[in-house]
Structure formats: structure tokens, C-alpha cells
Amino acid sequence: MINFTELQKEIRSHADPQKAALLMRFFKTGKGEYADGDLFLGIMVPVQRVIAKKFSDLSISDVEKLLHSKYHEERLIALFILIHQFEKGDAETKKKIFSLYLANTMHINNWDLIDLSAPKIIGEYLWKTGSETRVRRDISLLKKIARSENLWERRIAVLATFQYIKYNSFVESLEIAEILVHDRHDLIHKAVGWMLREIGKRDQSVEEEFLKKHAGNMPRTMLRYAIERFPEEKRKEFLCSSSRKSIKL
């Protein structure tokens, strides 16, 4: 049987203080920054994936304990284990992991933790559940957390819709984008712009329709992310349109 202590020992054996210092700067852990106080061990993601695979049969209770760790890498390893168990699990297991995830959003508190896990757990669960009950477009839960005061919950709402986009369903992501188009945080601007770009990669006309309505009022970073793959002329068109509307306002 897998031992939680053995897992932590394995994780800590890969710690690298020099890399930890670099990661703490990269992930904005300074006072007043978005990840204020987060701690790192200095372990790269590929190594974390290997560890997660090795300990993928860890009990749910121990995974949750790891998710509560003060160390960023341990929380990400916990999420990798949850993804593995979710993908391999039956309906009951998937529901349990989905509920555990939502109950622990305070510990899923940086953009990489969310981006690597929210689509595969929250997005996939809601998509499959909706498919089975023919209410695929009912994203009331995502709409609720998109209005959260918690930055990370809002990002979870955005990134969960990435899974819908992968299934070529765009309306869910657009509905969340509508809610967050005036959000004040840079990490939400980037996330929404990214999802709009992903929609455009699959159907540019859908993205353009949304941008024609909102480009003039959305944050500049969001717009730039959204139009990153557009031809130069079309990028200039949207940027100029945005500038004219901004001046008018």
C-alpha cells in the first residue's frame, strides 16, 4: 500500500533551492503580488508528473492532504494524481473528485495549478454529465464561480470551458467571457483572451462576432491575447476600433 510519508520523502528528494528561488519570482510570490507567500521546492513539472504517476493510487484522503500543502509543487502533484484517478475512475469516483476539487479551491491558488487541472476535471465532468442529461449548456455552476470574489475561482470558471472548446462547443466559454469581460485582474484578462483565441482557431467567425460586440470595452491585454493569431491587417482593425471607442468613452 502506498504510504503518504514515502510520497513526501520522494518529493522532497527532488528539491532544488536555486530553482525554488527562480520559481518564486516567476510566480509572483512577493508581498502584495498575486501569489503572495506561496512556497516552492524547486521541482520542474516533468518531474512532478513522474512522481504523480508513480503514486497515482494514493488514497483520496491522502491526496486531499497533499493538496493542502504549503508547497506549490506538492499541490500540483496532488492535482496530477486527481486527474489520473478521475480519468480512470467510474462515475462515483469522478463525482467524488469533482466535489473535492470544488471544496478545495482555496488550495488551487495559482494559474498553473488551475490551467493544468480545471479543464480535465471540472470541464470534463460538467461536459459529460451534461451530455448524459441533455443539458450540456447548463453551466450555472461556472457562472456562479465566475462572479466569485476569489480570483482563482474566476479563473477556474474560464479554464473549465476550455474542455467545451475542445469538443467544439463555444457558447459556454462565450457566456463566461461575457461575465468577465470587464474583470479588473490581469490574470483573468489573459485567460479570457486565451479562450477567445482558442475559439478563433476553430471558428474565427464566432470569435469575431464576440469581438465586434466587446472589443471596444474589453481590457487591452484581453483583446491582444484574443487576436494574437489574426492576420496583421485584421489585428490592426480591432486594435484601432478599440482605441476609437476608448477615446469616445
N, C-alpha and C positions, 0 to 999 in steps of 0.2 A: 504494500500500500504506500502511495506517495505521501511523504512527510513534509509538512509545511516548513519546518526548520531546515530541511535539506534544500528546499527550493530557495529560501532566503540566503542560505550559505552559497549556493550556486550563483545566485545573482550578485552577491557582494564580491565574489571572487573575480568578477569582471570589472570592478570599479576602477576608474581612472580619474584621479583628482584634477589633472590638467584638462582633460576633456570636459569634466564636470564644470569647471570654471568657464569654459567657452560656451557650453550649452546654457548655462545660467544667464549669460549675456544675450545669447541668441533668442532665448525665450522670454526675455524681458522680466526678469525676476527681481529687479531693483525696487527700491521703495517708491511707491506710487505708480509703478508700471502694472500692466495687466496681470502679470503672474507674480506679483509681489510676494516674496517669501518662499516660493517653490524651491525645492531642493533637488539636486541631481547627483547621480553616482558617476556619470560619465560613461555610459554604456550605449553604443550605437544600436540603431533599430534592427539591423540584420541579426545581431547577436541576441537581442531581446526576442526576436521571432523564433530563433533556435531554442532558446530556453523555454518559451511558451509551448512549443511543440513537444519538448521533452516532458513537460509537466502538464500536458493537456488534460489528464484525467484527475486533476486536483478537484477535491470536493467543492461544491458551490459555496459552502460556508467559508472555506479557506480562501477561495478566490475573492470573495467579498472582503475578507480580512486584508488581503493583499491590496485590494482596490482602495483601502483606507490608509495605505502607507503614506508617509510624508515624502517619500522619494518618487519623483516623476516616473522613472523607468519601471518601478515596481507596479505603479498604477497602469502603465501601458501594457506590461506583461499580463496583468490581470485581465485587461480588455482583450488581448490576443487570445487568451485561454477561453474567455467567454465566447468570442467569435467562433473558435473551433468547436466548442461544445454546442453552440447554437446551430451551426451548420450540420453537425452530426446528429443532433437531438431529435426526439419525437415532438409532437405538438405540445405536450405538457412541459417538456424541458424548455422549448422555445418561449413559451408563455412565462415561465419562471424567470428566465434570463432577461426577457423584455421588462418584466416588472422590477427585477433587481436593478437593472440599468437606470430606470426612471427614478427609483428610490435613492440612487447614489449620484445624482448629477452634481452634487457639491464636490465630489471627488474626481469628476471627469471635467477638469478645470483648466484645460489649455487646448489650443486649436488643434494640435496634432492628435491628442487623445480623442477628440471628437471626430476629426476628419477620417481617422482610420477605423472608427467603430460605429458611429451613428448610422451611416448608410446600411451597413451589414447587419445590424441588429434592429434598430428602431425602424428604419426604412423598409427593410426586408419583411419584418414581422407585420407591419401595417399593410404592406402591399399584398402579401399572401393572405392575410386574414380578410382583407377587403375583397380579394379575388374570389374567395370561397363564399362570401356572403353577398356578393354583388353590390357592395358599397365601397368600391375601390377608392372613389373620390371623397369619401368621408374622412377628412383629415382634421377633425375638430380638436384632437389632442395636440397636433402640431401647431394649429392656430393659437391654442391656449398658451403653449410654452413660447411661441414666437412673441407673445406680449409680456413675457416674464421680465421682471426687473433684473434677473440674473443673465449677464452677458452670455455665459456658456450655454444656458438653456436655449437662448435665442439662436445661437449658432447650431445647436443640435437640431432645432426645428428646420433650419435651412439645409443642413447637410443630409438629414434624413431623406429629403426629397431627391437627392442625387440618385437613390436607388430607383425611384419612379422614372427619372430621366433615362436611366439605363434601360428601362423597359419601354422607352419611347412614349411615356405619358408625361406631358409637360404642365398640365393645368395645375397640378398640386404645387409645383415649385413656383409657378407664377402667382398663385394665391398667397403663398408665404412671402414672396417678394413684394407684393402689394402692401402687406402689413409692415414690412421692414424697410421700405424704400426711403423713408426719412429717418431711419435709425441714426444715432449720433456716433456710434463706435466704429472705428476703422476696421476692426475685425469682422464686423457684420457687413460693412460696405464691400469688403473683399469677397466674403462668402457669397453674398447675393450676386455680385458681378460674375463670379466664377460659375454659379449655376446658370445664369443667363447665357454665358458663353457656351456652356455645355449644351444647352438647348439649341443655340445657334449652330453648333457643329452638326446637329442632326436635322434641324429645320430652321434655316436662317430667317425665313419669313415670319415665323412665330416670335422669334426674339425681336425682330424689327418692329413688329406690331406693338409689343410691350414698350419698346424704347421710344417709339413715336409718341406714346402717351406720357411717359415718365422721364425721358432723358433730360428735359429742361429743368427738372426739380430734384433729380437724384444727386447724391454726392458725387463729386468728380471722380474719386477713386473707384466707386462702383461702376460708373459709366466706362471708365478706361479699361477695367477688367472685362466688362461685358463685350466691348467692341474690339478687343485685342486681336482677334482673327479676321476682322473685316478687311476688305481691300482698303488701301490708303485713302482713296477718294471718299469712300463711304464713312470711314472713321472721321475724317475732317468734317464731313457733312453733319454728323451727330454732335461733334465737339463744338462746331460753330453754332449749331442750333441751340445747344445747351448754354453757350455763352450769351447769345442774344436774349434768351428767356431770363437768364440770371440778371442781366443788366436791366431788363424791363421790370423785373420784380423789385 
